Amino acid sequence: MTNSDVDQLALAAVDLGSNSFHLVVAREIDGRPKVIDRLRERVALADGLQAGRGLDTVVQARALDALERFGERLKAVPRDRIRAVGTATFRRVRDGGQFLRLASAALGAQIEVLPGREEARLVYLGVAHQLGDDDDRRLVVDIGGGSTECMIGTRFVCHSGDSLGMGCVTWSKRHFPGGRITAEAFSRAELAARVELEPVAHIYHRDNWVRAVGSSGTIRATSAILQGLGLTDGKITRGALKKLRHRLIDFGVGDKVVLDGMRPDRRQVIAGGVAILRAVFKSLGIEEMTPSAGALREGVLHDHLGRIHHEDVRETSSRAFMERMGLDTDHGDRCRETAEFLFDQVAEPLGLDGDDRQLLGLAAFLHTIGLVVSHAGYHKHGAYLAEHADLAGFSRQDRQQLAVLIRGQRRRLRPDLMGGQPRERLHAIRCMVPLLRIALRLRRDRTSRSLPELKLRSSGSRFHLTFPDGWLDEHPLTTADLARESEQLGAFGIVLVVK
């Protein structure tokens, strides 16, 4: 394929859910995504998750085959305009990242694993763009294959979001084994779902919103079924759900379920989905819910387009976190500016790109977040917070790499610092660690003074930092810091020459 075959205005979102995989291709028109193609394949990934959280080989092969087909369609889309995300089952698989590497290779694009709350935020964003810019405070519920997301927001802002470990695939497998649908099984499934909802029910209760909206497969399928049965005009009501429950029990077995408006591939998971939905209605006090065409994939499209146009929510959420914790954002900005200045001088010979620059900049800006715990060992506390705090916009990989940089900003560099990082990211992270450490040593005085005309060169693991004549003699503390830094980096296999 030549460059002329690539649509430079195209962008794509790949939503790798626990039940179905979705690909959406759009073109950017007047700064907004206009969908031009959709692909969907039911993979039932969560069905292959075994007791030890390994993935069944048959299901894994089915997933990789689907991703290869998606990859063929994505060849016409620029690599930097593709964003692929994995959800609940990707979060749960424990195989050292092997399946993630195989899946990314099959797709031809790096797959990000979304933390639960980030998934919720992106679902809300997809729904909000479909609903438009109104002032209603809305509840959004998304029942996927492996998780259920609950969100409350206004316009395009998600005020709160939670991800619960229950989905139509996992609930059907657990509470309706063999596809057997009974009244007792329904009661157990609904009660178990209400137990999952109990810790967050007060947040998402009807007292806190005006309108309830549903997203994605289970809810849209339920809406179509209720309409096909003549029970509603497409909205979902508590009474209609009760009647659907009775109809499903009458069928007795999932394979026998035949309902107008329902695709055959929903038979084995519809009971689990309806049980969760009934529990959501009861626990949150919902009487009526409107289905939405917006979903995670649409949210990913809008969010990625924002990144392309430098409206990255990771930037705003990082600054909001620093301000909320009372930390010095001015110092963070100066550290970031210095780190990016150093980066720009060596990026090309080291093979680093714009995404690496942003990651380094965010690490420099956020490097003091551990101070909210204690000054002693604040780099360790900061690494933990970077990986586990609720920072909107960050994938699991983003958080882990950010944590490595913040953990490695000071003191002795441990040999296992980068343990668990993807092989393809080791070089970039190894290069960014000394850049961050040098920048922070230069900004240790926490003042706004201008730095001299520095020059940084690099070849492999060797860094040469040059100051104007006489400057180091006039700044003995910085000289001592850099000499100590040279020793620390040397033990890590990196040579720093300062002159």
Order of alpha helices (4+ residues) and beta strands (2+ residues): beta-beta-beta-alpha-beta-alpha-alpha-beta-alpha-beta-beta-beta-alpha-alpha-beta-alpha-beta-alpha-alpha-beta-alpha-alpha-alpha-alpha-alpha-alpha-alpha-beta-beta-alpha-alpha-beta
